[in-house]
């Protein structure tokens, strides 16, 4: 990872925070981006305290121009873009389809799906100029199975696989690899909206007997981002404690 430049969206918390810390520990120069400015800057400070190199840029991934500004910031700050981790996401409104509000639907689609198109639209030209790169889109186990009360989330995470595969087809010949990661339930603030009973039921759906940790997902993202994954593109990598094995 030495001298590689990486953007991590949603880097202020959870999986993004763990990924930023891991890439920085491996020698990458990390642009931590999020809508949560204070928490994002605190992540950067912790990385620097541990001897790493990082900078914060505030951007809302559901706004196209802010994705463009984020890529420009990475290039102005570190000179190039090697790796992008499109991780920012929300759980969204928890309702069955007939009860889901139109606003709730559009919100989760814009933060979890439009963001992948906007992100890659600006990341890819920067990587083309750099002779290649690696994009890791964070989907979910809910990119391949359904989940009651989360139609918008599930639809966006399934669509994340479609756009990942298509981007890989379009740009593999230019040395740009694009993959999707599918975590099962990971112990992050994203799960704060679930009550304890539901959490216990969900734990039981993981044969490994617990939720995952951000660091465990970060290790897979690191590998996909790195040159060690040079033959990996267009694929979906669940990391799920056995959730999908049933
Ligand atoms: P998290 O809530 O801890 O972190 C998500 C981060 O994204 C937050 O810092 C938040 O501020 C940021 N964010 C939200 N909306 C944004 C926007 N519009 N623009 C920029 N940043 C925004 O959640 P997490 O669990 O670390 O989730 C990270 C990714 O992993 C998400 O895409 C999520 O869907 C996915 N995921 C999480 C789980 C899980 O169980 N935690 C499981 C599968 C997939």
Boltz pocket constraint, residues with backbone or C-beta under 6 A from the ligand:
constraints:
  - pocket:
      binder: B
      contacts: [[A, 9], [A, 10], [A, 11], [A, 12], [A, 13], [A, 14], [A, 15], [A, 16], [A, 33], [A, 34], [A, 35], [A, 36], [A, 59], [A, 60], [A, 61], [A, 62], [A, 86], [A, 87], [A, 88], [A, 89], [A, 90], [A, 91], [A, 111], [A, 138], [A, 139], [A, 140], [A, 141], [A, 182], [A, 183], [A, 184], [A, 185], [A, 186], [A, 187], [A, 188], [A, 189], [A, 190], [A, 191]]
      max_distance: 6.0
